[in-house]
Amino acid sequence: MDTVTASVDLEIGGMTCASCANRVERTLNRLDGVTATVNYATEKASVRAPLGYDPAVLVAAIEKAGYTASAPARADDDRPGSDGVELRMLRTRLLVSAALTLPVIAMAMIPAFQFVFWQWASLALAAPVVLWGGWPFHRAAWVNLRHGAATMDTLVSLGTGAAFLWSLYALFFGTAGMPGMRHEFSLALTPSDGASAVYFEVAAGVTTFLLAGRYFEKRAKRRAGAALHALLELGAKDVAVLRDGAEVRIPVGRLRVGDEFVVRPGEKIATDGVVVSGESAVDASLMTGESVPVDVRPGAGVAGAPLNSGGRLVVRAPRIGGDTQLARMARLVEEAQAGKADVQRLADRVSAIFVPIVLVVAVVVLATWLLLGLPVVSAVTAAVAVLVIACPCALGLATPTALLVGTGRGAQLGILIKGPEVLESARRIDTVILDKTGTVTTGRMELIDVITEEGSTRSEVLEVAGALEDASEHPIARAIADAARAERGALPVAYDFAALVGRGVEGRIEDRAAVAGRASLLDERGLHRSPALTAAQHEAESRGHTVVVVAWDGRVRGLLAVADGVKATSAEAVAGLRREGLTPILLTGDNAQVAGEIARQVGIDEVIAEVLPDEKVAVVARLQQQGRTVAMVGDGVNDAPALAQADLGLAMGTGTDAAIEASDITLVRGDLRGTVDAVRLSRRTLRTIRVNLFWAFAYNVAAIPVAAVGLLNPMLAGAAMALSSVFVVGNSLRLRGFRSVVGREVRS
């Protein structure tokens, strides 16, 4: 019989690279009956264990491996998390270390600053940086050592420690501590005993540079779970529940299954439910993608979070809490984020081989020199030079500097990129899924056309319809009233106004009895359209437009076509995506007729319509299973799970916080053309990172043999390392020249 299992999620602390995540995963999988996956990006472990398995056993195993584990904080918990505390501590280490390191580097590199006993001042400034600022690296190296592993932290700790300790030796036992000691730079490859100079700038500089890289990486990763909080914030905070016939306002958390609650116009629906009484129009676009508000009446189902934009409703709650549609969407976002590929940094992947080799080379160099009977000082100098030259300063700068310049340039262009893993995804994408409402379209209802019966004018029809609709808050009514006011100026006042929920409006405009609404409403009142106007109505509806028929004084006078307008730049953006070799797909919760017309206008061939939020996730997953690498562009809550599931999620900055937090890239301007810029900038930034990493490793590989034979003293090794860092920074700064394609022809 199959063993019944349960899922346990744990937050893992203390991981510094992808190899740490692999070690935690192996530790958990060695436990009987336990299957685990650990995601370094989200710092979470997803564990399946036999039913009733004590989570304390899992935590103990992880702590024994040198890491920390705890149950994840609730997504709706406003308490500051440990990740926030850790980030603040890391920021403090970085700022203090940078302030102390700057004068150390200046004194070592600029002879004019080398006053009497400057080397002792360097010791006083560098010691806190190496010991306190570099403590995260030393601690991680010690944990790795206890478990027989070596990572980049090991090399950082050894390299900075070797430079610092050898400098202490040179100060106390060599000649470097003498008054008036100077650093005279020489590029000659000559042997040196290494005891006449100090290398505090190497130890402090490497520590500070790598702290900067660690800080920016941590800050990007911290946002991984923010989408859940943003989703839950969309819901109502309190609710007017009916108890013994009276309204009692209580927090949503105290709502019980079966309770009936009141939703007034302008309020959010507190939870999923069934309408018991009342009629209204509900703006459900955030949840369903439907651009036109949904009319609801008794017996209709409603989801929690949408806005009631019409009449008073009484709703019964058949389910609450984690069973609601909003909560399920939050779970979908969490699962999609946790399921993202664990993108390992190139430096970490290569370090699995590079770090042990460097350590072996340093030991072999030391042993070889001693076995050959050469001076101990010379042997130690050569070994230290190997460690210093191999210390990954340029490697530590390769990613964060390119990322900082690239993301900074992106911010200037209205493109916010969240982290390095985004760049890897952007390089590979071949398919772009575009949400319709608010992404390809404006997300607002607009007046598209006014068609009149013979004997009536556009101006008259628009004035009467605008005056009637001006008294309503329905989004379609607002579109008509705003268009009429823009074209006609001030509108007449409607008297005896009445809103017929879900059908239309009526009232008196000056001396005319007027009505505007669905064709079925006017048919019921015996107000019939001419064949020509009926044909125009069908034509407009075939294009996905909503039709409002207008009549006064017993005759139909015309109709107005209203629709969610296409953004002026959408067609240009789609053409740009095609020129980048990407396949655009329109995905929407709207009906197929509307979606097809929008796709035709912007030049999209493939349309997937009438899909619910969880179905959007399934569509993305299906395309991924077909071997496609998928980018998703959206703006609504209903897009958040799909944005998280996609290989690359792009959110319009004009959209909801939930969509923005679930995405990898935010387009601040809400201009779809920014998608083209985002893809190009991401690809170019990633190329820059790869070039940086290649040359950083090439420099190490070329310089290590020179150091091993004693021709590269630690001082010259430190200078060479600084030059490699300058190259990496300079190469990254080239990204500032990136130019937007908005408004001009797209070039690859």
N, C-alpha and C positions, 0 to 999 in steps of 0.2 A: 504494500500500500504506500502511495506517495506521502511524503512528510508534508504536513501543513506548515507553511512559512508565513512570516510577517515581515513587513518592511520597516526599517529603522533608519532615520536620517541623522547624521552627526556632523557638527561643524568641527573642522580640524584646524588647529593652530600650530604655528612653528614651522610650516613648510616654506622653503625659500626657493625651490626650483622644482621642475617636473620630476626629477629623480626622487625627491622627497615623497611626492604623491605615489609614485610607483612602490616605494618602500612601505608606505602605510597600507597600500592595497595588498601587497604580498603578505604583510603581517596579518591582516584580517582574513584573507583567503586561506591561511594555514589553520584557522580555527575550524573545528568539526562542524559541518553543516552550514557554514557561513559562505556566502557569495557576496563580494563587495566590489564596487567601482568607486574610485576616488578622483574627483575633478579638481585639478590644481587651480583652474581659473576661478571657480566659485568657492574653493576651499571647503568642499563638502564631500562626505562619504555617503553613498547610498548602499545600504546593507540589507540583504535578505537572510534571515536566520530562522531556525525552527520556532514555531509558535511557543511563547512563554520564555524565550531565551532572555537571559538577564543582560540588559544593555551595559551594566557595570562591567561585565566581562570584556565587552568590546572596548570600552573606555580604558580599562586596565591594560589591555594588550597594546593599544595605541600609545599610552603613556610610557609603557615599558620600552617602546621603540624610540622614545625621545620626543614625542609630540604631545599636544593636548587635544582633548575631545570633549564635546558637550552637545546637548540637544540644541537644535537651532532655535533662535528667538522667533517669536511669532511675528508674522509680517505686519500685523497691526499694532505692534508694541512700539510705543514712542520713546522708550528708554534708550539712552545712548548705548550703542553696542560696543563690544570689545574691539571690533575692527576700527571704530572711530577713535577709541583711546589709543590703539596701536599706531594709527596713522598720525595722530597728534604727537605721540612720543617720537616717531620717526622724523617728523618735520622738525621737532626741536633739536634732535641729534644733527640733522642736516644743517640747520641754520647756525648752530653753535660751532660745528666742525668747520663750516665754510669761513666763518669769521676768524677762527684761529689759524686756518690753513693759509689764507691769503698772504699774511706777512711772512710765514715760513717759506713759501715759494718765492716771494719777492726777494728775501734776503739771500736765498741760495742761488738764484738766477741772475741777480743784479749786483755785481761787485761793489758798486757805490754804496749799497745798503749794508755792507758787511763791516759793521763797527767792531770795536774790540769786544770779545766775548759774545759776538752775535750767535755763535754756535750753541752756547748755553741757553740763550733766549729761545732759539729754535727748539731745543729740547723741552723747555717749559711749555711752549705753545703746542708742540706736536704730541706730547705725551697724552693729554686728555683726548685728542682726536683718535689716536691709535687705540688706546685702551678703552675709553668710554664710547666714542663715536663708532668705532669698529666692533663694539661688543656683539651686535647681531651676527656678524660674520664669524667671529671667534667662537661664539656659542654654537652656531650651526656646524662649524668645522669639528668641534669637540664631539657633538652628537654623532656626526658622520664617522669620526674616528672610532668611537665606541662600537659602532656597528660595521666596521671594516669597509667603509665606503669613502669615496672622495668626489667632491663636486667643485664647482667654481668657488664656493665659500672656502673650501679647503685651500685652494691656491691663493685666494685673496688673503686669508689669515696667515698663511706661511710666508707669502711675499712681503706683506706689510710688516709682519713680525720679524722677518729676517733683516729687512732694511733698518728697522728700528733698533733691534738688538745689536746688529753690527755697528750701528752708529754709536750706541752706548759703549761698545768695546773700543771703538776708535777714540772716543772722548776720554775714557778712563784709563785705557791701557796703551793706546797708540799716541800719535802726535796731534790728533785733531783737536784736542782740548787746549792747546797752547794759545796764549794771548796773541791776537793779531793773525790767527789762521785765516787763510783766504781760499776761496774756491776759484781755481783757475781752470777754465774749460779747455779741453783739448780733444780734437777729433781723431787723434792718432791712435791706432790700434796697438797699444803697447802694454806689456804686463804691468800690474800694479799690486802693491801689498794691501791696498784698500783701507789701511789703518790711518791714513792721513786726511781723510775727508768724512763728512757726515752725510747721511741720506734721509734726513727727516722729511724733506719735501716730497720724496718718493712715497714714504709711508703715509704721511698725512694727505697728500694729493690723491693717491689711489683710493684711500678710505672715503674721502669727501665725494669724489666723482661717483663712486659706486653707491654711496648712500643716496645721492641724487637720483640715480637710476632706479634704485629700490623704492624710493618714495613715490616717484611718478607712476611706477608700475602698480604699487599698492593703491594709490588713489584711483586709478582706472578700474582696478578689480573691485573696489569697494562698492561700485554702483551696480554690481551684478544682481543684487536682490532688490534694488529700489523699485523695480517695476511692480512687484507685489504690493508694496506699500501704496504706490500710486493708484493701482486698481482698487484697493479696498477704500481709499480715500474718496472714491467717486460715489460711494453709497451714502444714503441719508444717515445723519447722526442720531436723530430722534424721530419719533413717530407718534401720531395722535391715535391711540388705540381706543376702541369702544368697549367700555366695561360697564355693565348694567345700564346700557343706554346712554351713558355719558362719555364724553371724550376725555381721555387722560393721556397727557404727553409723557412718554417714557423713553429712555435710551433704546436704540434698536436692539441691543444685546439682550434686553429683557422681554422681547417679543416672543410669544409662544405659538407653536403650531395650532392652527384653528382660530387664532385671534382675527378679528376684523378691525381694520384701521382706515382712517380717513386721509385722502390725498387731495389737498386743495390746489387750485390753479397756481402754477409756478413752483410747486413743491416736487421733490424727487419721490419716486415710489420706493418705499422702504425695503421691500423684499419681493421675491417672486410671489405671485398670487393670482386669484381669479376675481374679476369684477363682480361684486354683489349688486350694487346699484350705482346709477349715474352713467352719463355718457360724456366722452371727452376725446380730444386728440392728444396722443402720446408721442413725444419725440423720442423714438427708439433708435435713431441713426447710430448712436454710439455702440449699441449692442448688436444691431442687425445689419447696418449699412444701408438700410432703406432710407432714401433721401426725403421721401414724402412722409409727414407724420401719420401715424396709424390711428384710425378711429376705433375706439373701443366702446363696448356697451356691456350690459350684464351677461355673464357667461364667458366673456373673453379673457384669455390669459395674458398677464403682463409680467415683465421681468423687473427685477429690482434695479434701481439707479436711474432709468430714463426719467425725463421731466414731463410732468403733466401740464400741458399747455392750453387746456380747455376748461371743462367744467369740473365740479366736485365729484370725486369717486369714493366709493366704499369698497375696499378690497379685503378678501379673506386670504390668510397666509397658510398654504398647505405644506410649505417647507421653509426652513430658516437656516441661518448660519452656513455651514459648509456644504449644504445641499443646493444652494441657490446657483443661478447661472453665473453671477458675478464671481462667486467663490470658485466655481469650476473653472472659469477663465483664468483666475489667479493661479490655480493648480497647473493649468496648461502652460502658462508662462514659466512657472518654476520647473516643470518637467522638461520643457524645451531648452531652457538655459542649462540645466544640469546635463542634458544630452548632447550639448555641443562638443565637438571634437576637442580633445585636450591638446591644444596647439603648443608644442614645445618650442622654446626659443632655439634658434640655431646654435647659439653659444652653449646652451645647456646640452644639446645633443652631442656636439663635438667634444665637450668637456669630459664626457664619459670616457673618452679615449685620451684626450689631450692632457688632462690633469694627472692621471697616473704616470703617463710617459714623462712629464716634466719632473715629477718627484723622483722617479727612477733615475733620470739623467742627472739630477743634482746629486743624488747619493753616489752614483757611479763616478761622477767627476771628482767628488771629494775623496772617495776610496782610491781612485786611480792616481791622483796627485800624491796621496800619502804613501801608496805602495811604491811609487817611483822615487821616494825619498826626498821629495821637494818640500820646501818650508810649509809648516802648518798654516801660517797666515795666508800664504799664496793659495793653498788648497781651499781654505774656507772662503777666501775672496772669490775664487772662480765659482764655487758652489752657490754663494750668495748672488753673484752676478746672474747665474742661470735662473734663480728664483725671481729676481727683480725683473729681468728682461721678459720673463714669462708671465709676470703678474698682469692680469687682464684689464689694465686700465682702458685701452682702446676698445676691448670687447665690451666692457661695461658702458662705454659711451656710445657704442655703435647704434644700439636701438633707441635709448632715450633722447639723444640729440636729434636724430632724424625724426623721431616721433614728435618732439617738441616743435621743431621748425615746421614740419609738415602740418601738424595740427594747428599751429599758430597761423600759418598761411591759410589753412582751411577756415579758421575762425574769421579771418579778414574777409573771406569770400562767403561767409554764412554757412560753412560746413563744419559741424562738430563731430570729430572722430573720437571714439571712446578708448581705444586701446590697441596694442600691437596685433592681437589676434584678428582684429577687424581687417587689417591690411592683407593678411594671408588669405582671408575669405574673398576680399575684393579682387585679388589677382586671378582667382580661378572662376569667377562667376560667368555663366553663359546665358542665363535666363533671368529676366527681370519681371516679377509679378507686380502689377500696378493696381492698387485699390482705386475704386472709382470716386466715391463721394469724398470731397475734400482734398483729393490728391490730383486726379485728372480733371475733376470738376471743382467749382468754387465751394461746394458744400452749402450754398445758399440758393433758395428758389428765386428765379428771375423771370420777368415777363419776356416771353420770346416773340409773341405775335398778337395782333388784334385784328380780327376778321369781322366785318360788319354785314348786316342784311341790307338789301336795297332800301334806300331812304334814310339810312342812319350813317353818321360819320364816326370816324375813329375817335375824334375828340370827344364826342358825346358819350360814346360807349365807355371810354376810358375814365371820363369824369364821373359818371354815375357809378361804375364799378368801384372806382377808387374811393369815392365818398362812402359807399356801403362798407367796403372792406376795411376802411380806416378805423372803424369802430371795433374790429376784431383783432385778436392777438395771434391768430393762426398764421403759421409761416407763409402759406400761400397767400393769405389775405395781406400780409405785410409786403410781399413782393409786388402785388398789384397796386396797393396804396402808394408805396414808395415810387413806383414807375409813373403812376398818374401824377403825383406831386412834382416829380422831376420834370414832367412834360407840360403839365397844366398850371403849376403853381399851387396856390391855396385851393383847397377842396371844400365844397359845400358840406354843411353839417347834416348828418343823417338823423331823422326823427323817428320815433316809434321803432327803433332798431331791435331786431331779434336774431339771435344766432341759432340756427337749426343744426345741432351738433352732428358733424359728419356728413352734412348735406349741403349747407349753404347759409346765406344771410338774407334778410329782407328789411325794408324800412322805407321811409319817405325822404326823397331828395327834392327839396323845394316843394313843388306841387305834384310830384310824380311818385306813384307807388311802384317801387322797384324791388327786384329780387335777382340774386346772383348765386349760382351754385352748380351742382351736378345736373347733367342733362335729364336724369331720371326725376329730379325734383320738379323741374319745369314741365316735364311730360305729365306728371301727376296733376298739375294745375291747368292742364289743357293749353299750355304755351308751347307750340310746336315750331320746329325749325324748318326752313326751306330745304329742298334737296341739296342745293348748292352749299348751304351752311352745314348740313349733316355730313356731306362729303368732306368738307374742310375739317370738321371735327374728327372724323375717322382718320384722315391723313395725319392730323396732329397727334392723335393717340398712337398711331402706328410708329411715330417717331419717338414715342416714350414721353410725350408731353402730357401734363395734367390740364384738362379743359374746364374752364368756368364759363357757363352760359349766362348772359345778361339780358334781362327783360324789364320793361316798364310800360305802364298804361296798357296792359293786356297783350303786348306783342314782344316777341323775341327780337332783340336789336343787334346782337352780335355775340361773339365769344372771344375769350382770351386764352392763349396757350401759355402755360407756365412750366418751367423745368429747371432742374439744377444745371446751371450754365457751365460750359466747358471753359477752363482757363485759357487765356489767349496764348500762353506759351506751351501748352501741352503737346500740340502737334509737332512743334520744333524739338521738344524734348524727346519724343518718341523717335523722330528721325535721327537725332543725335545718338540715341542708344543703339539704333541699328548700325550706324556708321562705326560704332565701337565694337561691332560684332556680337551684340547681345540681342536675344529674342524677347520682345515685350509681350506680356499676356495681361489682359484685363480681368480682374477678379473682383466680384462684388456680390453683396447680398441683395441687390436690386433685381428687378425682373429682367428676363432675357431681352425683351423688346427695348427697354431703355438702354441696357448695356450695349446691345448691338449698334444702336444709333450713335452712342458716344464713341464706341470703338471705330466706327466708320469715319467719324469726324476727325479723329486724331491719327488714323492710319495704323490701327492695331488689327491684326488678322485673327488672333486666337482670343476667344472670350469664354470665361467660366462665370456663370451668373447664378443667382438664387441660392447662394451658399450661406450657411450659418457660421458663427465663429469657429466652432470645433471642426466644421467641414473645411474651413480655410486652412487650418493646420494640416488636415488630411491631404488637401490638394498639394500643399508644399511638400509634405512627406512623400507623396506619390511621385512627384517630379524628381525628388532626390533619389528615390529608389530606381528611377529610370536612368540614373547616371548623370543627371543634370546638377549643376551647382547653381543654387537659386538665391537671388536677391529679392526681397519683398519691400515695397514702398507703400506706406499707409499713414493714416493720421488718427484713427479712432480707437476706442477701447476694444472694439470687435477685431481690430487688426493686431492687437498686442501679442496674443499667443502665436500668430503666424509670423510676426516680426521676430519673435524669439526663436521659433523653429527654423526659420530660414538660415542659410549659410551667411547671409548678410542682410541685416534689417536696417532700412532707412525710414525715418519718421519725418513728416513735415512739421516744421517748428510751429506752424499755426494749428497743430492738432492737439490732442489730449496729452496730459502728463504721462498717462499709462503707456501710450504708444511711444512717446519719446524715451521713457525709461527702459522699455523693452527692446529698443532698437540699438544698433551698433553705431549708426551715423544719424545725426539730426540735421535737416536742411532748414536753417533758421528762417529764411525768407519765404518758405512755403512755395517756392518756384520749382516745378518738376525738372527744369533744366539743370538744377543743382545736382541731380542724380548723375548726370554725365560728368560734371566736374568732380563729384565725390569719387566716382570709380577711377577716373584718371589720376587724381591726386593720391588716392590710396595705392594704386599700382606703382606710381613713381616713388612714393615714400618707401614702399617695400623694396623696390629696386635699390634705392639709396642705402637702406639697411643692409642688404645683401652685399653690396660693394664694400661698405664699411667693415663688415664681418670678414670678408675675404682678405682685405688688406691687413686687418688686425692680426689674423691668423698667419698670413704670409710673413708679416714682420716678425712674429714670434718664431716661426719655423726657421727663418733665415738667420736670426740673431742668436738663437740658442747655441748652435755649434761654435760660433765665434766666442761666446762667453765661456763655453766649456773648455776651450783650449787656453783660456787665460788672457786673451787679447782684448777683452771688454770688461773694464772694471765696473763696479756697481754705479759709480758716478756717471760714466758714459752710458751705461745701461739705462739709468734714470732719464738722461737727456734724450736718448733714442726713443724711450717710451713716451716722453712728452711730445716728441715730434710726431709719433704715430697718432697721438691723441689730437694734435693740431690738424692732421690730415683728416681724421674722422669728422671733427667739428666743421672744418672747411667744406668738406664734401656735403655734409648735412645742410649747411647754410645755402647751398645752391638751390635748395627747394624754395627759397624765398622768391625765386624768379618764376615760379609756376604762374601761368596765366589762365584765367577763366575762359571757357568757350561760350559763355552766355552772350548772345548777341552777335556772334560771328561763327564762321564755319568750324565744325568740330575737326580737330586734327589729333591724331594719335601720338 
